[in-house]
Amino acid sequence: MSTTSAPERRGGDWLDQWNPEENWDSGRAWKTLSITTFNLTLAFITWFLVSAIAPQLSFLGFYLSKSQLYWLAAMPGLAGGALRLVWMFLPPIMGTRKLVWMSSVLLLIPLIGWGIAVQNNQTSYSVLLLLAFLAGIGGGVFSGFMPSTSYFFPKSKQGTALGIQAGVGNFGVSIVQFVTPWIIGFALIGGSQHFVNADKGIDKQVWYQNAAWIWVPFVLVGVVLAFTMLKSVPVQARGVKAQMDIFSNKHTWLMTLLYIITFGTFSGMAAQFALLMKNIYGTPFGADGIVAVQYAFWGALVGSAARVLAGPIADRVGGAKVTLVAVIGIGLSALYTSFQLSPASVDDFSKFFWGMLAVFFFTGVGNASTFKQMPMIFEPRQAGGVIGWTAAIAAFGPFVFGVMFATGNAQFLYWLGTATCIIGAWVTWHFYARPGAEKPS
């Protein structure tokens, strides 16, 4: 990356020059990674807040059908994917500093909105859908944060750096799903709600607004850190048009397919996991409506941890080889789990659960390895754009999975995933992993 001078229009928050391949300031790079990762984690918490709240709304007096609940959980995915198509162009225009602090401010809108909405079970479904859409801001920022961070690291470190950032950021999914059942059990802000499960004779007081309000102070801290401590790399790209050249490269589309298989599956399953468990295994499994959420966080936790751990491995052995293993693993795990969706009793839950954890594990591995591949395949500015683009398309995972589950096509979705993995394995081997491949990465 040659960045010898900054455009005249850029202010003091832009570095004069930055070339990580020749003169790497590791201190600034790791500081940038730490602050943006902190904010990215909060973004993922916001994005998946709805997945932790939606399964419980019927117990709080909201009269919503299963289909409506699936659509509600799917809406942040639709928004996240759409907004990533905007955020992907922002890093070389806004720079890391403005991008991170301004994006983090926007997270306050859905957090405060949900904190207010859940306190009134007369809140209309259209308002809930709007708030679910706004939660997608947390998904959208990923396509800005990741490329802007990649500019700070040499290629030899990008698998590790992006694996850490995305993996720790992905922990936001498991954090919100783990914290929510606990945080709603006592008063913080506002009055309580009636939690009623008539079938089980459960009637208690809960404070579901806590699930949203608890993150507001952390977001404010993240905004201050980004505003006061970050700088921007002078990567040259004036406007959106200059960045469109990535779409004439076939490898943009091939890597998009691979990231759909990995992150599309991770995000889609993470958003729907609690509802899927609750609807497959019913109230005996989720007796008070909370047990499903307590299990759901494991999926995102396993996938996120795998992403962090797989980054350094991809740096060492090559991203393509790791991606090949991941894609095959996802396909086989999905095929196995597809036969665990019609249990004879709740005793069959362990088969489904372990199958899903295998899916999450291999998606996490593939999420890290594909992000190692992209900086090896493309030059730095293009790599940032491709990272943003592939992340944008894969972020539609929660929406697509939600629609499929809402229409009762769960098993077909798993089989479709297996078939797609077969194609993805061939693409990975032919173009990137085999001896003499076109783009070894």
DAKAJO-V970594 format. One record per residue. N is the residue number from 1. D_CENTER is the distance of its C-alpha to the mean C-alpha in whole Angstrom. Layout:
BEGIN
n-><N,N>
d_center-><D_CENTER,D_CENTER>
END
This chain:
BEGIN
n-><1,2,3,4,5,6,7,8,9,10,11,12,13,14,15,16,17,18,19,20,21,22,23,24,25,26,27,28,29,30,31,32,33,34,35,36,37,38,39,40,41,42,43,44,45,46,47,48,49,50,51,52,53,54,55,56,57,58,59,60,61,62,63,64,65,66,67,68,69,70,71,72,73,74,75,76,77,78,79,80,81,82,83,84,85,86,87,88,89,90,91,92,93,94,95,96,97,98,99,100,101,102,103,104,105,106,107,108,109,110,111,112,113,114,115,116,117,118,119,120,121,122,123,124,125,126,127,128,129,130,131,132,133,134,135,136,137,138,139,140,141,142,143,144,145,146,147,148,149,150,151,152,153,154,155,156,157,158,159,160,161,162,163,164,165,166,167,168,169,170,171,172,173,174,175,176,177,178,179,180,181,182,183,184,185,186,187,188,189,190,191,192,193,194,195,196,197,198,199,200,201,202,203,204,205,206,207,208,209,210,211,212,213,214,215,216,217,218,219,220,221,222,223,224,225,226,227,228,229,230,231,232,233,234,235,236,237,238,239,240,241,242,243,244,245,246,247,248,249,250,251,252,253,254,255,256,257,258,259,260,261,262,263,264,265,266,267,268,269,270,271,272,273,274,275,276,277,278,279,280,281,282,283,284,285,286,287,288,289,290,291,292,293,294,295,296,297,298,299,300,301,302,303,304,305,306,307,308,309,310,311,312,313,314,315,316,317,318,319,320,321,322,323,324,325,326,327,328,329,330,331,332,333,334,335,336,337,338,339,340,341,342,343,344,345,346,347,348,349,350,351,352,353,354,355,356,357,358,359,360,361,362,363,364,365,366,367,368,369,370,371,372,373,374,375,376,377,378,379,380,381,382,383,384,385,386,387,388,389,390,391,392,393,394,395,396,397,398,399,400,401,402,403,404,405,406,407,408,409,410,411,412,413,414,415,416,417,418,419,420,421,422,423,424,425,426,427,428,429,430,431,432,433,434,435,436,437,438,439,440,441>
d_center-><28,31,30,34,34,32,33,35,33,31,32,32,28,28,29,32,31,29,29,27,29,32,32,29,29,26,27,25,23,21,22,20,17,18,18,15,13,14,13,9,9,11,9,6,9,10,8,8,12,13,12,14,17,18,19,22,23,26,27,27,30,27,29,26,26,24,23,22,20,18,18,17,14,13,14,11,9,12,12,9,10,13,13,11,15,16,14,15,18,19,18,22,23,22,22,19,21,21,18,16,19,19,16,15,19,17,15,18,19,16,17,21,21,19,22,25,24,24,27,29,29,30,27,27,25,24,23,21,19,19,18,15,15,15,12,10,11,9,6,9,10,8,10,13,12,12,15,17,16,17,21,22,22,24,23,24,22,19,17,18,17,13,13,13,11,8,9,10,8,6,9,8,7,11,12,12,13,16,17,18,21,23,22,24,27,29,30,28,28,30,32,31,30,32,30,32,32,35,35,35,37,34,34,33,32,28,26,23,23,22,19,18,21,20,17,19,22,19,17,21,21,18,20,23,22,21,24,26,25,23,25,24,25,27,25,28,26,28,26,24,27,27,24,24,26,23,23,27,25,25,22,20,20,20,17,15,17,15,12,12,13,11,7,9,10,8,5,9,11,9,9,13,14,16,18,18,20,22,23,24,26,27,29,30,27,25,29,28,24,23,23,20,18,19,18,15,13,15,13,9,12,13,11,9,13,14,12,14,17,17,16,20,21,20,22,25,25,23,20,21,23,20,18,21,21,18,18,21,20,17,20,23,20,19,23,24,22,23,27,25,25,28,29,33,32,30,31,29,26,25,25,23,21,21,21,17,17,18,15,12,14,15,12,11,14,13,10,13,16,15,14,17,19,18,20,23,23,23,25,23,22,22,19,17,17,16,13,13,14,12,9,10,12,9,7,10,9,9,12,14,14,15,18,19,19,21,23,24,23,21,23,23,20,20,23,21,18,21,23,20,20,24,23,21,23,26,24,23,26,28,26,25,26,30,33,34,30,30,27,27,24>
END
